[in-house]
Amino acid sequence: MAERYVTDEEISAWVDGELGPADRARVQAWLQTHPDDAARASRWAADRDALRVLLGPAADEPVPEALRAAVMRPSVPPRWALAAAAAGLLVAGAVAGGAAVWQWQQQRGAHLEAAATAGWVQRAVFAHSVYVPEPRHAVEVKAQEEHLARWLTRRIEVPVKLFDLSAQGFELVGGRLLPDGAGKSAQLMYQDAQGLRVTVYLRKPEPGAETAFRYEQQGELGMFYWVESGAGYALVGALPRATLLTLAQAIYRQHPGALPPEGTPPPAPPAGKG
C-alpha cells in the first residue's frame, strides 16, 4: 500500500496538537522518514513557542474600559459622538501608550531571551524524537568516520567533541547536522547495550544566553541543558533523572575548555523543574 502524502496543513496541525490519534501517528511516521519536513516542523514549533513566550502576557491584560463600553453599546451613536469618542481614545492612548511602550520595552528583552531558550531546547527534544526511532538512518555520519567532529565543528562554528560515555554504558552511534533557527546545530547520538538511545544537541548560543544548568521533563523524555564555554548543550533521553545527570556530568567534564578539575560535577539542578 502506497504511503499517503502528508500536507503542510497536516504538519502544521500536528505541531499545534490539533490532530486525532490516528492522524497524529501517521504524520509522526512521515516526519521520521522525511527529514526536510521534520526540519520545517521543528522550525514551526520553535516559532510557535517563541510567540507564546513573547505575546502570551498580552492575553491576560484587561480590555480597556472605553473599548468595552463601545462594544457593549446597544445603539449606534451619531457621527459627531463617534468622532469625539475617537478623539478621546486617541488622547488617552497617547498618554497611556507612553507608559505602555516603556513597560513593553523593559519586558521585551526578558521575553525574547526566554523565547530563544524555549526555542532551541524544544528543537533538541524534537530532533531526538524524530531520529532516535530511526533504525537505519538515525545519524548522518557514523561514529567510525574520522571527519565527524571536524565536519560538525566547521558547520556550527562551535568545537564539537565526541564525548566518551563508555564508562556510563553508552557508545557513540554518530552525528548529524541540523537547522537551528537562523543557524545550525549538531546532534550526537549514543546507544547502550540494550539499544536505548540518548542524544546530545550542540549549538552556538546567543550573546548573553543564560548559562544555568537546568532539568526539564517532557512526557517520557528528560533533558539537562546548559551553556558553557561558548557552546549550548542539551542531553535528551527517556531515562531516569539520576541516570541522565550522570551522563550530563560526564559530558560537562569533557567539553572543550572545561574549567573544573576532573571529577568535579556541575552544579546540581534544583529538585523540581528547572
Residue pairs with C-beta under 8 A, 6 or more apart in sequence:
3 30
4 26
6 26
6 27
6 30
6 31
6 34
6 37
10 19
10 23
10 27
11 27
11 31
11 37
11 40
11 41
11 44
12 44
13 19
13 23
13 27
14 23
14 24
14 27
14 28
14 31
14 41
15 41
15 44
15 45
15 48
16 48
19 27
30 37
31 37
31 38
31 41
31 130
32 38
32 130
32 131
32 133
32 134
33 134
35 130
38 126
38 130
39 178
39 179
41 126
42 123
42 126
42 127
42 130
42 178
42 179
43 179
43 181
45 122
45 123
45 126
46 118
46 119
46 120
46 122
46 123
46 181
47 119
49 115
49 118
49 119
49 122
50 115
50 116
50 118
50 119
51 115
53 111
53 114
53 115
53 118
54 108
54 111
54 112
54 115
57 107
57 111
66 85
66 88
66 89
66 92
67 89
70 85
77 85
113 206
113 208
113 209
113 210
116 181
116 206
116 209
117 209
117 210
119 181
120 180
120 181
120 185
120 201
120 203
120 205
120 232
120 234
121 216
121 223
121 225
121 234
123 178
123 180
123 181
123 185
123 201
124 185
124 187
124 199
124 201
124 223
124 225
124 234
124 236
125 218
125 221
125 223
125 234
125 236
127 178
127 185
127 187
127 199
127 201
128 187
128 199
128 201
128 221
128 236
128 237
129 221
131 138
131 139
131 176
131 187
131 189
131 199
132 138
132 189
132 197
132 199
138 173
138 174
138 189
138 197
139 173
139 174
139 175
139 176
139 189
140 174
140 175
140 176
140 177
141 147
141 148
141 151
141 174
141 175
141 176
142 148
142 173
142 174
143 162
143 171
143 172
143 173
143 174
143 175
145 174
148 162
148 174
148 175
149 160
149 161
149 162
151 177
152 160
152 175
152 177
152 186
152 202
153 159
153 160
155 177
155 184
155 186
156 177
156 180
156 183
156 184
156 185
156 186
156 202
156 203
156 204
157 204
158 186
158 202
158 203
158 204
158 230
158 231
159 231
159 256
159 257
160 175
160 186
160 188
160 202
161 254
161 255
161 256
162 172
162 175
162 188
163 172
163 188
163 200
163 250
163 251
163 254
163 255
164 250
164 254
165 171
165 172
165 190
165 247
165 250
165 251
167 250
168 246
168 247
168 250
169 192
169 193
170 190
170 191
170 192
170 198
170 247
171 190
171 191
171 192
172 188
172 189
172 190
173 189
173 190
173 191
173 197
174 188
174 189
175 186
175 187
175 188
175 189
176 186
176 187
176 189
177 184
177 185
177 186
178 184
178 185
178 186
178 187
178 201
179 185
180 203
183 203
183 204
184 203
185 201
185 202
185 203
186 201
186 202
186 203
187 199
187 200
187 201
187 202
188 199
188 200
188 202
189 197
189 198
189 199
190 197
190 198
190 199
190 200
191 197
196 237
196 238
196 239
197 237
198 235
198 236
198 237
198 239
198 244
198 247
199 235
199 236
199 237
200 233
200 234
200 235
200 236
200 251
201 225
201 232
201 233
201 234
201 235
201 236
202 231
202 232
202 233
203 231
203 232
204 230
204 231
204 232
205 227
205 230
205 231
205 232
209 227
209 232
210 227
211 226
211 227
211 228
212 226
212 274
213 224
213 225
213 226
213 248
213 252
213 266
213 267
213 269
213 274
214 224
214 225
214 226
214 269
214 274
215 222
215 223
215 224
215 241
215 244
215 245
215 269
215 270
215 273
215 274
216 222
216 223
216 225
216 273
216 274
217 223
217 241
217 273
220 238
221 236
221 237
221 238
222 236
222 237
222 238
222 239
222 240
222 241
222 244
223 234
223 235
223 236
223 237
223 244
224 234
224 235
224 244
224 245
224 248
224 269
225 232
225 233
225 234
225 235
226 232
226 233
226 248
226 252
226 266
227 233
228 252
228 255
228 257
228 258
229 255
229 256
229 257
229 258
229 259
230 257
231 255
231 256
233 251
233 252
233 255
235 244
235 247
235 248
235 251
237 243
237 244
237 247
239 247
245 269
248 266
249 265
249 266
252 258
252 260
252 265
252 266
253 260
253 262
253 263
253 264
253 265
260 266
